[in-house]
Amino acid sequence: MKYYFYYETPIGWITLEENGEGITGLSFGKAVPKNGGNLEETPLLANAAAQLEEYFQGKRRDFELKLIPKGTPFQVGVWQALQEIPYGETRSYKEIAQGVGSGKGFRAVGMANNRNPIPIFIPCHRVIGANGSLVGYGGGLPVKVHLLDLEKDHG
């Protein structure tokens, strides 16, 4: 069974999703998941929200949740690489591409980043342009800046 619930955060409303085994989605705003589900706060969703709250307070650097992102093998590899970027640090799309064995695949890394179903928990906000520029973010650039500043301030 799939469940989702809305939470108010310092970056606005988010929707968390789970499938009984782990977290499957985080959307910005109040959103009904594409594949439906029941609007109900489960213990798993409450735990994820509590960990997010600690993160926003600067008290948590690592999440202790089972994440179940759905994607292609390449996307999943990129998302795993994103989880290895330390709190408060950034990597370029090129560095991520090289790390997943696709040296010139930085555009493909960008697309995988864009399709990340569980942002923040899978920290795609930590990926920047090769010249240090802040390029797109699903939650909007102000949210990306907020998350990077939060980690910088508490790093």
C-alpha positions as CSV (number, residue, x, y, z in Angstrom):
1,M,0.0,0.0,0.0
2,K,1.2,3.5,-0.8
3,Y,0.8,6.5,1.5
4,Y,1.6,10.1,1.4
5,F,1.3,13.1,3.7
6,Y,1.9,16.9,3.6
7,Y,4.4,18.7,5.9
8,E,5.1,22.4,6.3
9,T,8.8,23.1,6.3
10,P,11.0,26.2,6.2
11,I,11.1,25.9,2.4
12,G,7.3,25.5,2.1
13,W,5.0,22.6,1.9
14,I,6.4,19.2,0.9
15,T,4.7,15.9,0.2
16,L,6.4,12.7,1.4
17,E,5.5,9.3,-0.1
18,E,6.2,5.7,1.1
19,N,5.3,2.2,0.1
20,G,5.4,0.3,3.3
21,E,9.1,-0.5,3.0
22,G,10.7,2.9,2.5
23,I,10.5,6.5,1.3
24,T,9.7,6.6,-2.4
25,G,9.1,10.3,-3.0
26,L,9.4,13.9,-1.9
27,S,7.6,16.6,-3.9
28,F,7.7,20.3,-3.4
29,G,4.2,21.6,-2.5
30,K,1.1,19.7,-1.7
31,A,0.8,17.1,-4.4
32,V,-1.2,13.9,-5.0
33,P,1.4,11.3,-6.1
34,K,1.1,10.2,-9.8
35,N,0.4,6.6,-8.8
36,G,-2.1,7.6,-6.1
37,G,-2.1,6.3,-2.6
38,N,-3.7,7.0,0.7
39,L,-3.4,10.4,2.4
40,E,-2.4,9.2,5.8
41,E,0.5,9.9,8.1
42,T,2.3,6.6,8.8
43,P,5.0,6.0,11.3
44,L,7.5,5.9,8.4
45,L,6.4,9.2,7.0
46,A,6.4,10.8,10.5
47,N,9.9,9.5,11.1
48,A,11.1,11.0,7.7
49,A,9.4,14.3,8.5
50,A,11.0,14.4,12.0
51,Q,14.5,13.8,10.4
52,L,13.8,16.5,7.9
53,E,12.9,18.9,10.7
54,E,16.2,18.1,12.5
55,Y,18.0,18.7,9.2
56,F,16.3,22.1,8.8
57,Q,17.3,22.9,12.4
58,G,20.9,22.1,11.6
59,K,20.9,19.1,14.0
60,R,21.1,16.3,11.4
61,R,23.6,15.8,8.6
62,D,22.7,12.2,7.6
63,F,19.4,10.6,7.1
64,E,18.6,7.2,8.5
65,L,15.9,6.0,6.2
66,K,15.4,3.4,3.6
67,L,15.1,5.2,0.3
68,I,13.5,3.4,-2.6
69,P,13.9,5.6,-5.7
70,K,12.6,4.2,-9.0
71,G,14.6,4.9,-12.1
72,T,16.9,3.4,-14.8
73,P,20.1,1.7,-13.7
74,F,22.0,4.9,-14.7
75,Q,19.7,7.2,-12.8
76,V,20.0,5.0,-9.7
77,G,23.8,5.0,-10.0
78,V,23.8,8.8,-10.2
79,W,21.4,9.0,-7.1
80,Q,23.8,6.7,-5.2
81,A,26.7,9.0,-6.1
82,L,24.7,12.0,-4.9
83,Q,24.3,10.4,-1.5
84,E,28.1,10.2,-1.2
85,I,28.5,13.9,-1.4
86,P,29.3,15.0,2.1
87,Y,27.1,17.4,4.0
88,G,28.1,21.0,3.3
89,E,30.0,20.2,0.1
90,T,29.2,20.4,-3.6
91,R,30.2,18.5,-6.7
92,S,29.9,19.5,-10.4
93,Y,27.9,17.6,-12.9
94,K,31.2,16.6,-14.5
95,E,32.6,15.2,-11.3
96,I,29.5,13.1,-10.8
97,A,29.6,11.9,-14.4
98,Q,33.2,10.9,-14.0
99,G,32.4,9.2,-10.7
100,V,29.7,7.0,-12.3
101,G,32.0,6.1,-15.2
102,S,30.4,8.4,-17.8
103,G,33.1,11.1,-18.1
104,K,31.4,13.1,-20.7
105,G,27.9,12.3,-19.6
106,F,27.3,15.4,-17.5
107,R,24.1,16.2,-19.4
108,A,22.8,12.8,-18.6
109,V,23.8,13.4,-15.0
110,G,21.8,16.6,-15.1
111,M,18.7,14.7,-16.4
112,A,19.1,12.1,-13.7
113,N,19.3,14.9,-11.2
114,N,16.2,16.4,-12.6
115,R,14.3,13.1,-12.2
116,N,15.5,12.5,-8.6
117,P,12.2,11.4,-6.9
118,I,13.5,12.0,-3.4
119,P,15.3,15.4,-3.3
120,I,16.9,16.5,-0.1
121,F,17.2,12.9,1.2
122,I,19.1,12.3,-2.1
123,P,20.9,15.6,-2.1
124,C,20.8,16.8,-5.7
125,H,21.0,20.3,-4.4
126,R,24.7,19.7,-3.8
127,V,25.4,19.5,-7.5
128,I,26.5,22.7,-9.2
129,G,27.9,23.8,-12.6
130,A,31.6,23.3,-13.3
131,N,32.2,27.0,-13.0
132,G,30.5,27.0,-9.5
133,S,27.2,28.4,-10.8
134,L,23.9,27.3,-9.3
135,V,22.0,25.6,-12.1
136,G,18.4,24.4,-12.0
137,Y,16.7,22.7,-9.1
138,G,13.3,21.1,-9.0
139,G,12.3,23.1,-6.0
140,G,13.5,26.3,-7.5
141,L,16.9,28.1,-7.2
142,P,15.8,29.9,-4.0
143,V,15.2,26.5,-2.3
144,K,18.6,25.3,-3.6
145,V,20.3,28.4,-2.2
146,H,18.5,27.9,1.1
147,L,19.6,24.2,1.4
148,L,23.2,25.0,0.5
149,D,23.4,28.0,2.9
150,L,21.9,25.8,5.7
151,E,24.6,23.2,5.2
152,K,27.3,25.9,5.0
153,D,26.1,27.5,8.2
154,H,25.9,24.2,10.1
155,G,28.9,22.5,8.5
